[in-house]
């Protein structure tokens, strides 16, 4: 019975859908950062290029279309999902033929393609998040989130680590073509997986209905505190992550060392963290998980400041990366489950897109200034500042997810 509970079809599908979400994310983060650093683009410009991920923070704008408009093939979720996946394969493949370092207008073309990739990726995330919420039972949300994080981090590993290895051994063009090929099995998964049940059936766009998902969410008690908490909970961790690739390269680590230690070693840290997070959430509940894992995230971010003092030491790099990825895996599992629990199944795509867009604001908008901050503060003080930024989110837990009394499974 327990084995069936831990490895149900819906949970396995959450894992594979997580891989699809994680694969394109590292294209516009890790790979572009490394590529632009290699061709001599300034740290300030690299920081600003985080803005190509703006669609991740604006996806709530077009998310209602996925709730209300059904394409004439594959169902409410899978039809749109297939369209977005085809778009990702094509644009990532074309990205490899741009030349940001030498070609006139090459950087402009790269920015355009990267923004388009972010749009298709954000749209895919909307659909996958809605699919997962509609496919999982309420009691499966915590464990399903862990499976999703497993897959998400595996997808990031394939693109981030594998991409850096290919770039180091061959070329950036081959790297992006390889990533595009890795997305092809996702098309088959979308074609042959089941469509989640519609409860209740989606209504069509009509006057006023397009705003219904947002009014339903925004009319809830203390919603302002909830939205502010979602914005701030992972602020410090996210801001630090925006500059890790230039940080590692600046310390003197090679791309192969980064791929081996940061991506591969960090991946296993996330696997352990997400697994522990899912099991702990089953035992202690989502709210307790948010408290405990949030504190661990804050402590692990401080590890980057310590690494800035230690320099290019592989042992310290492995320790810091394992701690950061492990705590991030636990924190993300609890956070994703918390956001999913807030959604109304009638408006899953719209409401989850709004919540995850707010969560993504630090990664895109605020992190765009991270290059200037790191350049002016220096690496040690920059990461110490990121550590302190975790405090406001933890403080808001008192309002949004107070520590439950003994015997409360939340």
Number of C-alpha atoms within 10 A of each C-alpha: 5 7 7 8 12 15 14 15 12 18 23 16 23 29 22 19 27 27 25 29 28 25 24 29 22 21 23 21 21 22 22 20 23 17 16 20 18 12 12 10 15 11 19 16 15 24 22 18 24 25 22 23 26 20 23 28 23 19 25 24 13 15 24 25 16 23 25 19 15 18 13 9 11 18 14 23 26 25 19 22 26 20 15 21 22 16 16 24 22 14 19 25 18 16 23 20 16 19 19 19 15 10 11 10 12 15 17 14 17 20 19 14 20 22 22 19 27 22 22 23 24 27 27 24 25 30 27 22 25 26 23 24 26 21 22 21 11 13 10 20 27 28 28 30 32 33 29 31 31 28 25 22 28 27 26 26 24 21 27 27 27 20 27 27 19 17 20 15 12 11 14 22 17 16 25 25 20 18 24 24 14 17 21 15 11 19 18 11 16 19 15 10 11 15 17 18 11 13 10 9 12 16 13 13 14 9 7 7 14 19 13 15 22 16 12 13 18 14 10 10 9 11 13 13 14 19 16 16 23 25 19 23 25 27 27 27 27 24 25 24 21 25 26 17 20 21 18 20 17 15 16 13 18 15 21 18 19 22 21 17 20 27 27 22 19 24 25 19 24 28 22 17 28 30 22 19 31 27 17 18 25 18 13 17 19 27 21 22 27 27 20 15 23 26 16 18 26 23 18 22 30 22 21 27 22 17 23 21 11 13 15 17 13 16 10 16 25 20 18 22 27 25 21 26 27 27 29 28 29 32 26 24 32 32 24 22 24 21 18 25 17 14 21 17 21 18 24 26 32 31 30 29 30 24 23 23 25 22 25 25 22 21 27 25 17 17 26 24 20 25 23 17 19 21 12 11 13 13 23 17 15 22 29 18 19 23 24 16 20 23 18 16 20 21 14 18 21 11 13 18 19 14 17 14 9 8 7 9 14 18
